[in-house]
Each structure stands twice: as structure tokens, then as C-alpha cells.
């Protein structure tokens, strides 16, 4: 029986050998494919986990950016509101509307009954009580007849009433009344003693709102005091200057913070990756050291000194992080003044010929603001061509001396500010590169368009939608015309809301801009070169 069975397999040995080869080959191929599929699946899961980790860290970094901007806004708002004190100039203007004693009026104007009539007309609208304050703590531009708090529409009306009741002799030097619905093309130039940059200090030191004695009133009406026409012009210029300075400053501060924290967040992410790789290597070394193979043959292949060197090169110390974040001191204390000076020149060139009595539509205001923006964001070269500026000097100190000053003023010890820090120098150089790039230029343009849109939405809502008269009820808000003087109180209050509002519409709008997120993502994920 065994002999017959052996003959059977011997006669068919070739076929059985082939069958065994096929089966064994199929088994090996199956095992290989299974291992490779398992490796691919593990790789996909690891890549998915890495992407999810990167996405989660990036979103958390974006939230940190918004919180940081909101934390810096009070310091920025304090400097802008104090440096461009519209409310202080308004108080000085209100001093003209308060009545003088009879004997002082007779001494100052014995033969000018028209002035006393104008003063009495102002007295019907304003009493000598203390000024009220708006909802957000800012001084209201006018006081109501009873001394109570007034809303935005009431404030606008009071300003317009004051402006309308001014004598033609007082306004003739400032701006003649144009035809209804038209812009005044030829406006006589006023000689002001101070520029807008010094207006804030002069307004703070101006006459008090409660001039109780005749001596104070005589000082208020001395020849040195600015005339009512000059004060109205100053309020107009300073209001638009402060409004646009707020727009530019918040936009630049937000973008600069995005660049700063994206660079720092990327460094932290790289550190976490290197630490994970190091932990994995230590775990493999521990498993290898407990194996039987390691008892007879030593192997140093698991040791990777290059990883340790990479970890040391990408480690960001607390001192470096603190120095890099201190750079925000520049725009908060110095950079906004550079922006304000650029805006002041643009506002004077554009609004000098626009009378306070000019009735404007929302489209007219938009056109004037865009004209100011063009003058701020572009400069004329020697060839006569316009070139967009990059605001480098606004965001970063231009010289090593000013950089040392910023770090010292930001609270760093002198020895730490002067110490050589290659990592900080690399961060600073990368920041300058991003600010000077075309991507930043594009994102800045989009962000300024977005913040300007937020501004005009507020203007349309608070001015053109709420000031429609009964006979204009059929008009759209965009077609409604409002005097320029009636817009100033709303713009003055809008600055406080933009700087102090919670939640902040400007900051939230910038954070939701797709281009800003894309710029942050480009900076955050720029680490491929480090691992090649």
C-alpha cells in the first residue's frame, strides 16, 4: 500500500511541485500585500492624525491671535484717543455757546447786537451744566437742554443746530454755503496756528467747560483763542483723521500679530514634532535593550544625534519669545503716529474744500474716504508714478538703536535687550520678509477694504438710516443727503466703539477674512525645509 502510494506521488511529483510552488507563492504574496496594506493604513492614520493635530493647533493659534489683539487694543485706544482729542476741541467749541454776563458783553461788544443774538440762540440749546457722557464712557459732543444723556441722533441734531445758527460773518472765513446737493469746489484756506498733531495738546489745555467767573470768560475770548470757524474746521479735520487712523492702526496691529504668533506657533509645533520623534526613539531603544538580540550584539543604529541637534536649533526660549512679542510696543506707541500723520495730510487735502454745510450722500462719503485712502497708501516717485507703501516703518523699528529702545521700553532688562540672540534675529528677519512681500500687500489691501466696509455700514446705519425726514421717507438711505456737520458726532462715537467695543466688530471681521487666514497658514506651515 505504501509502495503504491509512493509510486502515485512519484509519478505526479512535477504537478505537485508546481502546485506547492503556486500555493506557497500565493501565500507569500498575500502576506506581503497584507503587510504593505497594513503599513499604508498605518501611514494614512498617522498622516490623518498629524493633519488633525496641525489643524487643531492652527485654530488654537488663531484664537490666541484674536485674544492678543483684544488685549493690545486698550493701549492703542488710549494713545489715539488722547493724541486726537476730538471731545476736547468740542468742549472748547461749546464755550462759545455759553452766555456771558451782561456787563462783559457790553464791554466786549458795545456795538455788536448781532453777536449777542447769536449767543442767545446758542443758549436756548445748551445750558452751563457739566457735559454728559455716552454709553461707552466718552464725552458726548453736545449737552442736552436738561443736562441729560443724549443719543446719537440728538447729538447730531444739536451740532447741526449750532452750525446752522452761526452767523454768516463767522463762517465766511471758513466755508461759504454751496448749492444744495453739491460739493464746494473752491474753499478759502484757513491759517491755523497748530497742526492736527498738536491739536490734541492744545485742546486739553483749552478753556474749561465750566467757566464760572468773568475773568475766565475774558481769557476764553482773548485774541489768542481760536475763532469758532477755526474750531469747527479743527473738529472736522480731527474727526476724520482719528476715524481713519483707527481703521489703519487696528488693521496693521491685527496683521502684525498674525505674523508674530504664526511664527511662534510654528516653532512650538516643530518642537512638539521633534519631541514626539525623540520619545518614539527612546521607546524603541528601551524595547531593543530588553531583547535577547541586544545581549549578544550591540547596535547603535537607533541613536540619532542629528535629531538632538535639530531639537536644540529649533528650541525657542522664554526670553526669545518675550523679546519677539515686545516688538508690538512700536506700533502701539510710535507706529500709529506715523499712520496718523499720513492720514492727516490726506484728510486735509481732500476735505479742505468740503464745507460743513455740504449735504452728502453715502456714496459721496465713500468716494471722499477712498480718495484719502489712495493718498495714504500710495506715494509718488520721482518719475511721477504712484507706488504702494509697505508700512514697514510703522510695524517695525527701522534701526538697531530704535530696536534697542523698543525692547528696553517694553520692560526687558538692558542686558537681555542687548544680548545677542540668533533665534530672535531670525524671527525679526522673517517678519521683515513677510511685511515686504507681495502676499502681505494683497492681504493688507483686502483687510483695509473690509474695515472700511465696516465703517460705512456703521455710517449708513447711524446717519443715513436714522436721519431720514418725513418728506424723505420714500428715499433709500443711500440716496439720502446729510450735512457733513451732522456726521461728525457719529464718527467721533464710532472711534470709541471700534477701540472699546466688546465684541469688537473690526477685530472679528479681520479674523474672519479668508486672506488673513491664508497668510497665517502659509507662515505656520513653512517648515518643510527644516526636515529635508
DOTOR-780730 format. One record per residue (C-alpha): residue number from 1; x, y, z. Coordinates in nm, 2 decimals. Each point is the difference from the previous one (the first is absolute). Layout:
  resi       u       v       w
   NUM       X       Y       Z
...
This chain:
  resi       u       v       w
     1    0.00    0.00    0.00
     2    0.28    0.24    0.09
     3    0.18   -0.10   -0.32
     4   -0.30    0.08   -0.21
     5   -0.05    0.33    0.17
     6    0.37    0.09   -0.05
     7   -0.03   -0.09   -0.37
     8   -0.30    0.22   -0.02
     9    0.17    0.31    0.13
    10    0.32   -0.09   -0.19
    11   -0.19   -0.01   -0.33
    12   -0.17    0.34    0.08
    13    0.29    0.17    0.17
    14    0.04    0.27   -0.27
    15   -0.36    0.10    0.03
    16    0.00   -0.01    0.38
    17    0.32    0.21    0.01
    18   -0.15    0.26   -0.23
    19   -0.32    0.01    0.21
    20    0.20    0.03    0.32
    21    0.20    0.28   -0.15
    22   -0.31    0.18   -0.11
    23   -0.16   -0.03    0.34
    24    0.32    0.10    0.18
    25    0.05    0.30   -0.23
    26   -0.36    0.10    0.04
    27    0.03   -0.02    0.37
    28    0.32    0.21    0.00
    29   -0.15    0.26   -0.23
    30   -0.30    0.02    0.21
    31    0.20    0.05    0.31
    32    0.21    0.26   -0.17
    33   -0.31    0.18   -0.13
    34   -0.16   -0.02    0.34
    35    0.31    0.15    0.17
    36    0.02    0.28   -0.26
    37   -0.37    0.08    0.04
    38    0.04    0.00    0.37
    39    0.30    0.24   -0.03
    40   -0.21    0.22   -0.24
    41   -0.29    0.00    0.24
    42    0.23    0.09    0.29
    43    0.16    0.28   -0.21
    44   -0.34    0.14   -0.10
    45   -0.11    0.00    0.36
    46    0.32    0.17    0.12
    47   -0.03    0.26   -0.28
    48   -0.36    0.06    0.09
    49    0.08    0.03    0.37
    50    0.29    0.24   -0.09
    51   -0.23    0.21   -0.22
    52   -0.27    0.01    0.27
    53    0.27    0.10    0.26
    54    0.13    0.27   -0.24
    55   -0.36    0.13   -0.06
    56   -0.08    0.00    0.37
    57    0.32    0.18    0.09
    58   -0.06    0.25   -0.28
    59   -0.35    0.08    0.11
    60    0.11    0.04    0.35
    61    0.28    0.23   -0.12
    62   -0.26    0.21   -0.18
    63   -0.21    0.04    0.32
    64    0.32    0.11    0.18
    65    0.05    0.26   -0.26
    66   -0.35    0.15    0.05
    67    0.05    0.00    0.37
    68    0.34    0.17   -0.03
    69   -0.14    0.27   -0.23
    70   -0.28    0.07    0.24
    71    0.25    0.02    0.29
    72    0.21    0.25   -0.19
    73   -0.30    0.22   -0.11
    74   -0.04    0.19    0.33
    75    0.36    0.13   -0.02
    76   -0.05    0.10   -0.37
    77   -0.33    0.16    0.07
    78    0.13    0.20    0.29
    79    0.28    0.15   -0.21
    80   -0.23    0.08   -0.30
    81   -0.28    0.15    0.21
    82    0.24    0.21    0.20
    83    0.21    0.10   -0.30
    84   -0.30    0.10   -0.21
    85   -0.24    0.14    0.26
    86   -0.31    0.09   -0.20
    87   -0.20    0.03    0.32
    88    0.24    0.26    0.14
    89   -0.03    0.22   -0.31
    90   -0.38   -0.04    0.02
    91    0.00    0.13    0.36
    92    0.20    0.30   -0.12
    93   -0.26    0.05   -0.27
    94   -0.28   -0.02    0.26
    95    0.16    0.28    0.20
    96   -0.12    0.24   -0.28
    97   -0.36   -0.10    0.05
    98   -0.01    0.08    0.38
    99   -0.14    0.35    0.08
   100    0.22    0.27    0.14
   101   -0.10    0.24    0.28
   102   -0.17    0.31   -0.13
   103    0.28    0.24    0.11
   104    0.26   -0.22   -0.17
   105   -0.21    0.00   -0.32
   106   -0.02    0.38    0.01
   107    0.37    0.03    0.06
   108    0.10   -0.24   -0.27
   109   -0.27    0.08   -0.27
   110   -0.16    0.34    0.08
   111   -0.12    0.05   -0.36
   112   -0.05   -0.36   -0.12
   113   -0.35   -0.11    0.08
   114    0.02   -0.28   -0.26
   115    0.26   -0.19    0.20
   116   -0.22    0.01    0.31
   117   -0.29   -0.13   -0.20
   118    0.21   -0.29   -0.13
   119    0.12   -0.08    0.35
   120   -0.36    0.01    0.13
   121   -0.11   -0.23   -0.27
   122    0.27   -0.25    0.11
   123   -0.11    0.04    0.36
   124   -0.34   -0.13   -0.08
   125    0.15   -0.33   -0.10
   126    0.28   -0.03    0.26
   127    0.02    0.06    0.37
   128    0.31    0.04    0.21
   129   -0.04   -0.33    0.17
   130    0.28   -0.26   -0.01
   131    0.04   -0.20   -0.32
   132   -0.16   -0.34   -0.01
   133    0.17   -0.32   -0.12
   134   -0.10   -0.26   -0.25
   135   -0.07   -0.36    0.06
   136    0.37   -0.10   -0.04
   137    0.13    0.27    0.23
   138    0.11    0.25   -0.26
   139   -0.10    0.36    0.04
   140   -0.31    0.09   -0.20
   141    0.05    0.26   -0.26
   142   -0.28    0.21    0.12
   143   -0.22    0.04    0.31
   144   -0.37   -0.02   -0.01
   145   -0.22    0.28    0.13
   146   -0.07   -0.18    0.32
   147    0.35   -0.13    0.05
   148   -0.11   -0.36   -0.05
   149    0.17   -0.25   -0.22
   150   -0.07    0.03   -0.37
   151    0.01   -0.27   -0.27
   152    0.18    0.02   -0.33
   153   -0.28    0.16   -0.20
   154   -0.06    0.26    0.27
   155    0.37    0.09    0.00
   156    0.01    0.03   -0.37
   157   -0.30    0.23    0.00
   158    0.15    0.22    0.27
   159    0.32    0.03   -0.20
   160   -0.19    0.09   -0.31
   161   -0.21    0.25    0.19
   162    0.31    0.17    0.13
   163    0.16    0.00   -0.34
   164   -0.32    0.13   -0.17
   165   -0.04    0.28    0.26
   166    0.35    0.13   -0.05
   167    0.01    0.35   -0.16
   168    0.11    0.02   -0.35
   169    0.28    0.24    0.10
   170    0.15   -0.28    0.22
   171   -0.01   -0.26   -0.28
   172    0.10    0.22   -0.29
   173    0.36   -0.05    0.07
   174   -0.04   -0.38    0.02
   175   -0.24   -0.12   -0.26
   176   -0.27    0.17   -0.20
   177   -0.33   -0.19   -0.03
   178   -0.01   -0.19   -0.33
   179   -0.30   -0.09   -0.20
   180   -0.21   -0.28    0.14
   181    0.13   -0.34   -0.09
   182    0.33    0.12   -0.15
   183    0.35    0.00    0.13
   184    0.17    0.33    0.06
   185    0.28    0.00   -0.25
   186    0.18    0.33    0.10
   187    0.05    0.03    0.37
   188    0.21    0.28    0.15
   189    0.30   -0.13    0.19
   190    0.01    0.06    0.38
   191    0.32    0.08    0.17
   192    0.02   -0.22    0.31
   193    0.25    0.06    0.27
   194    0.06   -0.37    0.08
   195   -0.01   -0.31   -0.21
   196   -0.23   -0.29    0.08
   197    0.28   -0.18    0.18
   198    0.02    0.28    0.25
   199   -0.38    0.06    0.02
   200   -0.04   -0.26    0.26
   201    0.24    0.16    0.25
   202   -0.15    0.35   -0.06
   203   -0.35   -0.14    0.04
   204    0.08   -0.16    0.33
   205    0.15    0.33    0.12
   206   -0.30    0.19   -0.14
   207   -0.27    0.19    0.20
   208   -0.19   -0.21    0.25
   209   -0.36   -0.09   -0.05
   210   -0.11    0.17    0.32
   211    0.13    0.36   -0.04
   212   -0.16    0.15    0.31
   213    0.17    0.34    0.03
   214    0.01    0.30   -0.24
   215    0.38   -0.02    0.00
   216   -0.01   -0.35   -0.14
   217   -0.24    0.11   -0.27
   218    0.22    0.29   -0.08
   219    0.29   -0.24   -0.04
   220   -0.21   -0.22   -0.22
   221   -0.08    0.29   -0.23
   222    0.35    0.14   -0.01
   223    0.16    0.05   -0.35
   224    0.22   -0.31    0.06
   225   -0.30   -0.23    0.01
   226   -0.10   -0.16   -0.33
   227   -0.31    0.12   -0.17
   228   -0.32   -0.20   -0.03
   229    0.07   -0.06   -0.37
   230    0.34   -0.13    0.08
   231   -0.13   -0.23    0.27
   232   -0.27   -0.14   -0.24
   233    0.27   -0.07   -0.26
   234    0.22   -0.17    0.26
   235   -0.29   -0.22    0.11
   236   -0.06   -0.10   -0.36
   237    0.36   -0.08   -0.08
   238    0.07   -0.17    0.33
   239   -0.31   -0.21    0.00
   240    0.07   -0.15   -0.35
   241    0.38   -0.03    0.09
   242   -0.08   -0.20    0.31
   243   -0.25   -0.22   -0.16
   244    0.23   -0.11   -0.28
   245    0.30   -0.03    0.24
   246   -0.21   -0.24    0.20
   247   -0.08   -0.20   -0.31
   248    0.37   -0.02   -0.12
   249    0.14   -0.06    0.35
   250   -0.23   -0.29    0.09
   251    0.06   -0.16   -0.34
   252    0.38    0.03    0.02
   253    0.00   -0.12    0.36
   254   -0.21   -0.30   -0.08
   255    0.21   -0.11   -0.30
   256    0.33    0.06    0.19
   257   -0.14   -0.22    0.29
   258   -0.10   -0.27   -0.25
   259    0.36   -0.01   -0.14
   260    0.16    0.00    0.35
   261   -0.21   -0.28    0.15
   262    0.00   -0.21   -0.32
   263    0.38    0.00    0.01
   264    0.00   -0.09    0.37
   265   -0.27   -0.25   -0.04
   266    0.19   -0.18   -0.28
   267    0.31   -0.02    0.22
   268   -0.20   -0.15    0.28
   269   -0.15   -0.25   -0.24
   270    0.34   -0.10   -0.13
   271    0.12   -0.05    0.36
   272   -0.29   -0.23    0.07
   273    0.07   -0.21   -0.31
   274    0.37   -0.03    0.09
   275   -0.10   -0.09    0.36
   276   -0.24   -0.27   -0.13
   277    0.27   -0.15   -0.22
   278    0.24    0.00    0.29
   279   -0.25   -0.17    0.22
   280   -0.06   -0.26   -0.26
   281    0.37   -0.06   -0.04
   282    0.04   -0.04    0.37
   283   -0.28   -0.26    0.01
   284    0.16   -0.20   -0.28
   285    0.33    0.01    0.18
   286   -0.16   -0.12    0.31
   287   -0.16   -0.29   -0.18
   288    0.32   -0.09   -0.18
   289    0.20    0.01    0.32
   290   -0.22   -0.26    0.16
   291    0.01   -0.24   -0.30
   292    0.22   -0.32   -0.01
   293    0.18    0.13   -0.32
   294    0.14    0.30    0.20
   295    0.16   -0.23    0.25
   296    0.24   -0.14   -0.26
   297    0.03    0.27   -0.27
   298    0.00    0.37    0.07
   299   -0.16    0.24   -0.25
   300    0.02    0.38    0.00
   301   -0.22    0.05   -0.31
   302   -0.29    0.13    0.22
   303    0.21    0.29    0.12
   304   -0.06    0.31   -0.21
   305    0.22    0.30    0.11
   306   -0.14    0.21   -0.29
   307   -0.34    0.00    0.17
   308    0.15    0.14    0.32
   309    0.18    0.27   -0.20
   310   -0.32    0.09   -0.18
   311   -0.19    0.02    0.33
   312    0.26    0.24    0.14
   313   -0.01    0.22   -0.30
   314   -0.38    0.03    0.00
   315   -0.05    0.05    0.37
   316   -0.14    0.35    0.08
   317    0.08    0.12    0.35
   318   -0.23    0.22    0.20
   319    0.24    0.29   -0.03
   320   -0.01   -0.02   -0.38
   321   -0.38   -0.03    0.00
   322   -0.03    0.30    0.23
   323    0.24    0.21   -0.21
   324   -0.19   -0.08   -0.32
   325   -0.34    0.08    0.15
   326    0.13    0.33    0.13
   327    0.03    0.13   -0.35
   328   -0.37    0.09    0.01
   329    0.11    0.29    0.22
   330    0.11    0.19   -0.31
   331   -0.34    0.02   -0.17
   332   -0.18    0.06    0.32
   333    0.21    0.30    0.10
   334    0.18    0.13   -0.31
   335   -0.14   -0.17   -0.32
   336   -0.35    0.13    0.04
   337    0.13    0.35   -0.01
   338    0.16   -0.06   -0.33
   339   -0.33   -0.13   -0.13
   340   -0.18    0.30    0.15
   341    0.23    0.25   -0.17
   342   -0.05   -0.17   -0.34
   343   -0.38    0.01    0.06
   344    0.01    0.36    0.12
   345    0.16    0.12   -0.32
   346   -0.24   -0.20   -0.22
   347   -0.31    0.13    0.20
   348    0.12    0.36   -0.03
   349    0.05   -0.04   -0.38
   350   -0.34   -0.16   -0.06
   351   -0.23    0.17    0.26
   352    0.14    0.35   -0.01
   353   -0.24    0.09   -0.28
   354   -0.30   -0.17    0.15
   355   -0.22    0.24    0.20
   356   -0.17   -0.11    0.32
   357   -0.33    0.10   -0.15
   358    0.05   -0.22   -0.30
   359   -0.27   -0.27   -0.03
   360    0.16   -0.34   -0.09
   361   -0.14   -0.34   -0.09
   362    0.16   -0.32    0.12
   363    0.16   -0.04   -0.34
   364    0.16    0.35    0.04
   365    0.14   -0.09    0.33
   366    0.13   -0.33   -0.13
   367    0.17    0.18   -0.29
   368    0.17    0.25    0.22
   369    0.12   -0.26    0.24
   370    0.14   -0.21   -0.29
   371    0.18    0.31   -0.12
   372    0.16    0.04    0.34
   373    0.10   -0.37    0.00
   374    0.17    0.04   -0.34
   375    0.21    0.29    0.13
   376    0.09   -0.20    0.31
   377    0.08   -0.33   -0.16
   378    0.19    0.13   -0.30
   379    0.29    0.23   -0.05
   380    0.12    0.18   -0.31
   381    0.35   -0.09   -0.12
   382    0.25    0.23   -0.17
   383   -0.12   -0.14   -0.34
   384   -0.35    0.13    0.08
   385   -0.15   -0.35    0.05
   386   -0.20   -0.12    0.30
   387    0.16   -0.28    0.21
   388   -0.17   -0.18    0.29
   389    0.17    0.03    0.33
   390    0.06   -0.30    0.23
   391   -0.03    0.16    0.34
   392    0.33   -0.16    0.11
   393    0.10    0.29    0.22
   394   -0.35   -0.01    0.16
   395    0.03   -0.36    0.11
   396    0.37   -0.04    0.08
   397    0.27    0.22    0.13
   398    0.22    0.10   -0.29
   399    0.35    0.02    0.17
   400    0.18   -0.21    0.26
   401   -0.01    0.29    0.24
   402   -0.37    0.03   -0.02
   403   -0.03   -0.38    0.04
   404    0.20    0.02    0.32
   405   -0.22    0.28    0.12
   406   -0.32   -0.20   -0.07
   407    0.13   -0.30    0.19
   408    0.10    0.21    0.29
   409   -0.32    0.20    0.01
   410   -0.20   -0.32   -0.03
   411    0.12   -0.11    0.34
   412    0.31   -0.21   -0.08
   413    0.32    0.03    0.20
   414    0.27    0.19   -0.17
   415    0.23   -0.30    0.00
   416   -0.26   -0.22   -0.16
   417   -0.09    0.26   -0.26
   418    0.36    0.03   -0.10
   419    0.08   -0.37    0.00
   420    0.07   -0.17   -0.33
   421   -0.28   -0.24   -0.08
   422    0.02   -0.18   -0.34
   423   -0.35   -0.14    0.03
   424   -0.15    0.35    0.06
   425    0.20    0.14   -0.29
   426   -0.13   -0.28   -0.22
   427   -0.36    0.08    0.11
   428    0.05    0.37   -0.06
   429    0.15   -0.06   -0.35
   430   -0.29   -0.23   -0.09
   431   -0.25    0.26    0.12
   432    0.15    0.27   -0.22
   433   -0.01   -0.24   -0.29
   434   -0.37   -0.07    0.04
   435   -0.08    0.37    0.05
   436    0.18    0.09   -0.32
   437   -0.15   -0.29   -0.20
   438   -0.27    0.03   -0.27
   439   -0.22   -0.23    0.20
   440   -0.01    0.24    0.30
   441   -0.07    0.29   -0.24
   442   -0.30   -0.19   -0.15
   443   -0.13   -0.10    0.35
   444    0.03    0.36    0.13
   445   -0.20    0.14   -0.29
   446   -0.28   -0.26    0.05
   447    0.00    0.07    0.38
   448   -0.02    0.38   -0.05
   449   -0.29   -0.05   -0.24
   450   -0.17   -0.22    0.26
   451    0.05    0.25    0.29
   452   -0.11    0.29   -0.22
   453   -0.31   -0.20   -0.08
   454   -0.07   -0.05    0.37
   455    0.05    0.38    0.05
   456   -0.25    0.08   -0.28
   457   -0.25   -0.25    0.13
   458    0.00    0.19    0.33
   459   -0.03    0.33   -0.18
   460   -0.30   -0.11   -0.20
   461   -0.16   -0.15    0.30
   462    0.05    0.29    0.25
   463   -0.01    0.30   -0.24
   464   -0.19   -0.06   -0.32
   465   -0.25   -0.26    0.12
   466   -0.10    0.18    0.33
   467    0.00    0.36   -0.13
   468   -0.26   -0.04   -0.27
   469   -0.26    0.27    0.01
   470   -0.37   -0.06   -0.05
   471    0.01    0.15   -0.34
   472    0.29   -0.22   -0.10
   473   -0.15   -0.32    0.12
   474   -0.03   -0.13   -0.36
   475    0.38    0.04   -0.05
   476    0.25   -0.28    0.05
   477    0.26    0.06    0.26
   478    0.27    0.01   -0.27
   479   -0.19    0.28   -0.17
   480   -0.06    0.21    0.31
   481    0.22    0.31    0.04
   482    0.13    0.11    0.34
   483    0.22    0.30    0.09
   484    0.36   -0.07    0.07
   485   -0.03    0.16    0.34
   486   -0.27   -0.25    0.10
   487    0.24   -0.29   -0.07
   488    0.27    0.11    0.24
   489   -0.16   -0.11    0.33
   490   -0.07   -0.35   -0.14
   491    0.36   -0.04   -0.12
   492    0.13    0.12    0.33
   493   -0.20   -0.26    0.19
   494    0.08   -0.27   -0.25
   495    0.37    0.03    0.09
   496   -0.08   -0.08    0.36
   497   -0.21   -0.30   -0.10
   498    0.28   -0.12   -0.24
   499    0.26    0.02    0.27
   500   -0.20   -0.10    0.31
   501   -0.29   -0.21   -0.13
   502   -0.05   -0.35    0.12
   503   -0.04   -0.20   -0.21
   504    0.21    0.20   -0.24
   505   -0.14    0.01   -0.35
   506    0.32    0.11   -0.17
   507    0.22   -0.27    0.16
   508   -0.26   -0.27   -0.06
   509   -0.04    0.11   -0.36
   510    0.38   -0.02   -0.06
   511    0.02   -0.34    0.17
   512   -0.27   -0.14   -0.23
   513    0.17    0.13   -0.32
   514    0.11   -0.29   -0.22
   515    0.32    0.17   -0.12
   516    0.11    0.06    0.36
   517   -0.05   -0.37    0.09
   518    0.19   -0.10   -0.32
   519    0.30    0.23    0.09
   520    0.01   -0.15    0.35
   521   -0.02   -0.35   -0.15
   522    0.29    0.07   -0.24
   523    0.22    0.12    0.28
   524   -0.11   -0.28    0.24
   525    0.07   -0.28   -0.24
   526    0.33    0.13   -0.13
   527    0.22   -0.27    0.16
   528    0.06   -0.26   -0.28
   529    0.36    0.13   -0.06
   530    0.09   -0.09    0.36
   531   -0.07   -0.37   -0.04
   532    0.14   -0.07   -0.34
